Amino acid sequence: MIRPRPGSWDAVRPPRGYRVVLLTAGNDHPTTTLVTAVKQWANAEHVRLETVGVTEPHRFVDGIGEAMDRRPDLVICAGNALVDALALVTASHLDQQFLVVGAQLPEPTVNVTAAIWRGASSRGPEVPNTALSFAPDAFTPEHAGAAIRAGVASVLNDLTGIVIWLD
């Protein structure tokens, strides 16, 4: 886990033609806040963004596969419901970079980076959540925007497989 200085990621920009797939599960407040922040970031940075949305838990693994099939530079994951499926799939696809925002995998691999903060550090449905690890009100546009920028900066600088703690 690293704790970067606030704003240390502000000058990091993705290269021209950078391709991102936003993988999302759910339409609850935390997820929609993250989705909005990703779309705003992608628009501001002129990133080519595609979205794969899955709503049924039995389709989460298929959704991850669909996101990878699009061959993006990065898959950004929004929705802590995806954590268990990501833990199942990502270790077998080390050539694909993933950024999990507002949650983290219990056992991340070198290709999975997480950006979290107090109230947005869930390890998925299989690990019991507390108010410190998952609090819907902790998902603010400011936290989500900072987490995306910090997480993408980390991936672009080859600092992957880590948890970035923002607060």
C-alpha contacts under 8 A as a table, 3 or more apart, distances in Angstrom:
res1	aa1	res2	aa2	distance
1	M	162	I	5.82
1	M	163	V	4.60
1	M	164	I	5.74
1	M	165	W	6.73
2	I	162	I	7.42
2	I	163	V	6.37
2	I	164	I	5.09
2	I	165	W	6.07
3	R	164	I	5.96
3	R	165	W	5.02
3	R	166	L	6.26
4	P	8	S	6.73
4	P	164	I	7.31
4	P	165	W	7.42
4	P	166	L	7.20
5	R	8	S	5.50
6	P	9	W	7.73
6	P	166	L	7.60
7	G	10	D	5.25
7	G	146	A	7.85
8	S	11	A	7.42
8	S	150	A	7.83
9	W	12	V	5.53
9	W	149	R	6.28
9	W	150	A	5.28
9	W	153	A	5.80
10	D	149	R	7.09
10	D	150	A	7.91
12	V	153	A	5.66
13	R	45	E	7.03
13	R	153	A	7.37
14	P	18	Y	6.19
14	P	45	E	7.14
14	P	47	V	7.58
14	P	152	V	7.91
14	P	156	L	7.10
15	P	18	Y	5.66
16	R	46	H	7.72
16	R	47	V	7.55
17	G	47	V	6.62
17	G	48	R	6.72
18	Y	47	V	5.50
18	Y	48	R	6.21
18	Y	72	P	7.94
18	Y	73	D	6.41
19	R	47	V	6.11
19	R	48	R	4.80
19	R	49	L	6.17
19	R	72	P	4.94
19	R	73	D	5.21
19	R	74	L	6.72
20	V	47	V	7.02
20	V	48	R	6.11
20	V	49	L	4.97
20	V	50	E	6.47
20	V	72	P	5.21
20	V	73	D	5.91
20	V	74	L	4.98
20	V	75	V	5.71
20	V	76	I	7.02
21	V	49	L	5.69
21	V	50	E	4.80
21	V	51	T	5.48
21	V	52	V	6.99
21	V	67	A	6.09
21	V	70	R	7.69
21	V	72	P	6.13
21	V	74	L	6.54
21	V	75	V	4.84
21	V	76	I	6.23
22	L	35	V	7.79
22	L	38	V	7.66
22	L	49	L	7.04
22	L	50	E	6.18
22	L	51	T	4.65
22	L	52	V	6.13
22	L	67	A	7.79
22	L	75	V	5.88
22	L	76	I	4.87
22	L	77	C	5.97
22	L	78	A	7.34
23	L	51	T	6.01
23	L	52	V	4.92
23	L	53	G	5.91
23	L	54	V	7.79
23	L	63	G	7.38
23	L	64	I	7.18
23	L	67	A	6.71
23	L	75	V	6.71
23	L	76	I	6.02
23	L	77	C	4.78
23	L	78	A	6.23
24	T	31	T	7.39
24	T	35	V	7.44
24	T	51	T	7.51
24	T	52	V	6.35
24	T	53	G	4.83
24	T	54	V	6.32
24	T	77	C	5.91
24	T	78	A	4.84
24	T	79	G	5.81
24	T	82	L	7.88
25	A	31	T	7.32
25	A	53	G	5.85
25	A	54	V	5.07
25	A	55	T	5.41
25	A	60	F	7.88
25	A	78	A	6.73
25	A	79	G	5.20
25	A	80	N	7.93
25	A	81	A	6.62
25	A	82	L	6.63
26	G	31	T	6.27
26	G	32	T	7.84
26	G	53	G	7.98
26	G	54	V	7.32
26	G	55	T	5.74
26	G	79	G	6.45
26	G	81	A	7.88
27	N	31	T	5.91
27	N	32	T	5.67
28	D	31	T	5.49
28	D	32	T	6.11
29	H	32	T	5.28
29	H	33	T	6.04
29	H	136	P	6.80
29	H	139	F	7.69
30	P	33	T	5.24
30	P	34	L	6.36
30	P	79	G	7.32
30	P	136	P	5.66
30	P	137	D	7.73
30	P	139	F	5.28
31	T	34	L	5.13
31	T	35	V	6.11
31	T	78	A	5.77
31	T	79	G	5.04
31	T	80	N	8.00
32	T	35	V	4.97
32	T	36	T	6.04
33	T	36	T	5.28
33	T	37	A	6.26
33	T	139	F	6.59
33	T	140	T	6.73
33	T	141	P	6.17
33	T	144	A	7.02
34	L	37	A	5.08
34	L	38	V	6.18
34	L	78	A	6.02
34	L	79	G	7.98
34	L	101	V	7.43
34	L	102	G	7.88
34	L	139	F	7.66
34	L	141	P	7.53
34	L	144	A	5.62
34	L	145	G	7.85
35	V	38	V	5.17
35	V	39	K	6.23
35	V	78	A	6.56
36	T	39	K	5.20
36	T	40	Q	6.17
37	A	40	Q	5.09
37	A	41	W	6.09
37	A	141	P	6.43
37	A	144	A	6.00
37	A	145	G	5.33
37	A	148	I	7.61
38	V	41	W	5.09
38	V	42	A	6.05
38	V	145	G	7.32
38	V	148	I	6.79
39	K	42	A	5.09
39	K	43	N	6.09
39	K	49	L	7.72
40	Q	43	N	5.17
40	Q	44	A	6.13
41	W	44	A	5.14
41	W	45	E	6.05
41	W	145	G	7.27
41	W	148	I	7.68
41	W	149	R	7.70
42	A	45	E	5.16
42	A	46	H	5.75
42	A	47	V	4.77
42	A	48	R	7.11
42	A	49	L	6.55
43	N	46	H	5.14
43	N	47	V	6.45
44	A	47	V	7.90
52	V	63	G	6.61
52	V	66	E	7.37
52	V	67	A	6.30
53	G	63	G	7.21
54	V	57	P	7.75
54	V	59	R	6.53
54	V	60	F	6.25
54	V	63	G	6.11
55	T	59	R	7.46
55	T	60	F	7.79
56	E	59	R	5.48
56	E	60	F	6.91
57	P	60	F	5.32
57	P	81	A	7.86
58	H	61	V	7.37
59	R	62	D	5.13
59	R	63	G	6.10
60	F	63	G	5.01
60	F	64	I	6.34
60	F	82	L	6.54
60	F	85	A	6.13
61	V	64	I	5.13
61	V	65	G	6.30
61	V	85	A	5.62
61	V	86	L	7.47
61	V	89	V	7.12
62	D	65	G	4.97
62	D	66	E	6.13
63	G	66	E	4.97
63	G	67	A	6.17
64	I	67	A	5.09
64	I	68	M	6.27
64	I	86	L	7.40
64	I	89	V	7.73
65	G	68	M	5.14
65	G	69	D	6.04
66	E	69	D	5.01
66	E	70	R	6.65
67	A	70	R	5.56
67	A	71	R	7.44
67	A	72	P	7.77
67	A	75	V	6.93
68	M	71	R	5.36
68	M	72	P	6.85
68	M	75	V	7.47
68	M	96	Q	7.22
72	P	75	V	6.63
73	D	96	Q	7.43
73	D	97	Q	6.91
74	L	96	Q	7.01
74	L	97	Q	5.14
74	L	98	F	5.70
74	L	99	L	7.17
75	V	96	Q	7.80
75	V	97	Q	6.36
75	V	98	F	4.75
75	V	99	L	6.19
76	I	98	F	5.85
76	I	99	L	4.71
76	I	100	V	5.94
76	I	101	V	7.26
77	C	82	L	7.61
77	C	98	F	7.23
77	C	99	L	6.06
77	C	100	V	4.76
77	C	101	V	6.24
78	A	82	L	7.78
78	A	100	V	6.56
78	A	101	V	5.89
78	A	102	G	7.25
79	G	82	L	5.94
79	G	83	V	7.92
79	G	101	V	7.96
79	G	102	G	7.61
79	G	103	A	7.68
80	N	83	V	5.56
80	N	102	G	7.16
80	N	103	A	5.57
80	N	104	Q	7.96
80	N	122	S	6.67
80	N	123	R	7.52
80	N	124	G	5.66
80	N	125	P	7.77
81	A	84	D	7.21
81	A	124	G	6.06
81	A	125	P	6.53
82	L	85	A	5.48
82	L	86	L	6.05
82	L	124	G	7.28
83	V	86	L	5.08
83	V	87	A	6.14
83	V	103	A	7.38
83	V	104	Q	6.87
83	V	105	L	5.84
83	V	123	R	6.64
83	V	124	G	4.94
83	V	125	P	7.65
84	D	87	A	5.09
84	D	88	L	6.37
84	D	105	L	7.44
84	D	124	G	5.94
84	D	125	P	7.17
84	D	126	E	7.16
85	A	88	L	5.04
85	A	89	V	6.30
86	L	89	V	5.19
86	L	90	T	5.56
86	L	105	L	7.53
87	A	90	T	5.93
87	A	91	A	7.02
87	A	105	L	6.13
87	A	106	P	7.54
87	A	107	E	7.18
87	A	108	P	7.19
88	L	91	A	7.04
89	V	92	S	5.79
89	V	93	H	7.01
90	T	93	H	5.20
90	T	94	L	6.67
90	T	96	Q	7.91
90	T	109	T	7.50
90	T	111	N	7.38
90	T	112	V	7.36
91	A	94	L	5.98
91	A	108	P	7.99
91	A	109	T	6.04
91	A	111	N	7.79
93	H	96	Q	5.84
94	L	97	Q	7.29
94	L	109	T	7.83
94	L	110	V	7.07
94	L	111	N	5.52
95	D	111	N	7.18
96	Q	111	N	6.45
97	Q	111	N	4.82
97	Q	112	V	6.19
97	Q	113	T	7.98
97	Q	155	V	7.70
98	F	111	N	6.04
98	F	112	V	4.80
98	F	113	T	6.23
99	L	112	V	5.90
99	L	113	T	4.90
99	L	114	A	5.63
99	L	115	A	7.50
99	L	151	G	6.54
99	L	152	V	7.38
99	L	155	V	7.90
100	V	103	A	6.12
100	V	104	Q	6.33
100	V	112	V	7.20
100	V	113	T	6.22
100	V	114	A	4.63
100	V	115	A	6.41
101	V	104	Q	7.59
101	V	114	A	5.81
101	V	115	A	5.01
101	V	116	I	6.34
101	V	144	A	7.49
101	V	147	A	6.50
101	V	148	I	6.73
101	V	151	G	7.77
102	G	114	A	7.51
102	G	115	A	6.10
102	G	116	I	4.85
102	G	117	W	7.03
102	G	120	A	4.60
102	G	121	S	5.83
102	G	122	S	7.37
102	G	139	F	7.77
102	G	144	A	7.46
102	G	147	A	7.71
103	A	114	A	6.71
103	A	115	A	7.16
103	A	116	I	5.99
103	A	120	A	5.76
103	A	121	S	4.53
103	A	122	S	4.74
103	A	123	R	6.02
103	A	124	G	7.33
104	Q	108	P	7.74
104	Q	114	A	5.42
104	Q	115	A	7.57
104	Q	116	I	7.30
104	Q	121	S	6.05
104	Q	122	S	6.12
104	Q	123	R	5.08
104	Q	124	G	7.47
104	Q	163	V	7.37
105	L	108	P	5.28
105	L	114	A	7.76
105	L	123	R	5.40
105	L	124	G	7.22
106	P	123	R	5.56
106	P	124	G	7.94
108	P	111	N	7.83
108	P	112	V	5.82
108	P	113	T	7.55
108	P	161	G	6.16
108	P	162	I	7.52
109	T	112	V	5.59
109	T	161	G	5.32
110	V	113	T	7.69
110	V	160	T	5.73
110	V	161	G	3.85
110	V	162	I	7.55
111	N	160	T	5.96
111	N	161	G	5.34
112	V	160	T	6.39
112	V	161	G	4.81
112	V	162	I	7.19
113	T	151	G	6.94
113	T	154	S	7.99
113	T	155	V	7.33
113	T	160	T	5.28
113	T	161	G	4.77
113	T	162	I	5.07
113	T	163	V	5.90
113	T	164	I	7.65
114	A	151	G	6.81
114	A	161	G	7.79
114	A	162	I	6.44
114	A	163	V	4.71
114	A	164	I	5.99
115	A	147	A	5.29
115	A	148	I	7.25
115	A	150	A	7.25
115	A	151	G	5.63
115	A	163	V	5.93
115	A	164	I	4.66
115	A	165	W	6.16
115	A	166	L	7.25
116	I	120	A	5.51
116	I	121	S	5.18
116	I	147	A	6.79
116	I	163	V	7.24
116	I	164	I	6.14
116	I	165	W	5.18
116	I	166	L	6.09
117	W	120	A	5.15
117	W	121	S	6.05
117	W	143	H	7.66
117	W	165	W	5.53
117	W	166	L	4.93
117	W	167	D	5.68
118	R	121	S	6.51
118	R	132	L	5.80
118	R	133	S	6.44
118	R	134	F	7.86
118	R	138	A	7.17
118	R	166	L	7.91
118	R	167	D	6.92
119	G	122	S	7.77
119	G	131	A	6.31
119	G	132	L	4.77
119	G	133	S	4.67
119	G	134	F	4.41
119	G	135	A	4.54
119	G	136	P	7.25
119	G	137	D	7.89
119	G	138	A	5.29
119	G	139	F	7.70
120	A	132	L	7.73
120	A	133	S	5.61
120	A	134	F	5.11
120	A	135	A	6.60
120	A	136	P	7.85
120	A	138	A	6.54
120	A	139	F	6.93
121	S	132	L	7.72
121	S	133	S	4.63
121	S	134	F	6.22
122	S	127	V	7.90
122	S	129	N	6.20
122	S	133	S	4.86
122	S	134	F	5.48
123	R	126	E	7.58
123	R	127	V	5.87
123	R	129	N	7.62
123	R	133	S	7.92
124	G	127	V	5.80
124	G	128	P	7.86
124	G	129	N	7.88
125	P	128	P	6.70
125	P	129	N	7.67
129	N	132	L	7.83
129	N	133	S	5.67
129	N	134	F	6.00
130	T	133	S	5.17
130	T	134	F	6.05
130	T	135	A	7.98
131	A	134	F	5.32
131	A	135	A	5.36
132	L	135	A	6.78
134	F	138	A	7.89
135	A	138	A	5.49
135	A	139	F	7.64
136	P	139	F	5.78
137	D	140	T	7.05
138	A	143	H	7.90
139	F	143	H	6.50
139	F	144	A	6.56
140	T	143	H	5.30
140	T	144	A	6.10
141	P	144	A	5.11
141	P	145	G	5.90
142	E	145	G	5.25
142	E	146	A	6.16
143	H	146	A	5.24
143	H	147	A	6.03
143	H	166	L	7.95
144	A	147	A	5.11
144	A	148	I	6.23
145	G	148	I	5.30
145	G	149	R	6.32
146	A	149	R	5.22
146	A	150	A	5.94
147	A	150	A	5.13
147	A	151	G	5.79
147	A	166	L	7.11
148	I	151	G	5.12
148	I	152	V	5.97
149	R	152	V	5.29
149	R	153	A	6.01
150	A	153	A	5.11
150	A	154	S	6.18
150	A	164	I	7.68
151	G	154	S	5.09
151	G	155	V	6.34
151	G	164	I	7.11
152	V	155	V	5.06
152	V	156	L	6.03
153	A	156	L	5.10
153	A	157	N	6.17
154	S	157	N	5.19
154	S	158	D	6.32
154	S	159	L	4.98
154	S	160	T	6.52
155	V	158	D	5.08
155	V	159	L	5.62
155	V	160	T	5.54
156	L	159	L	7.60
159	L	162	I	7.06
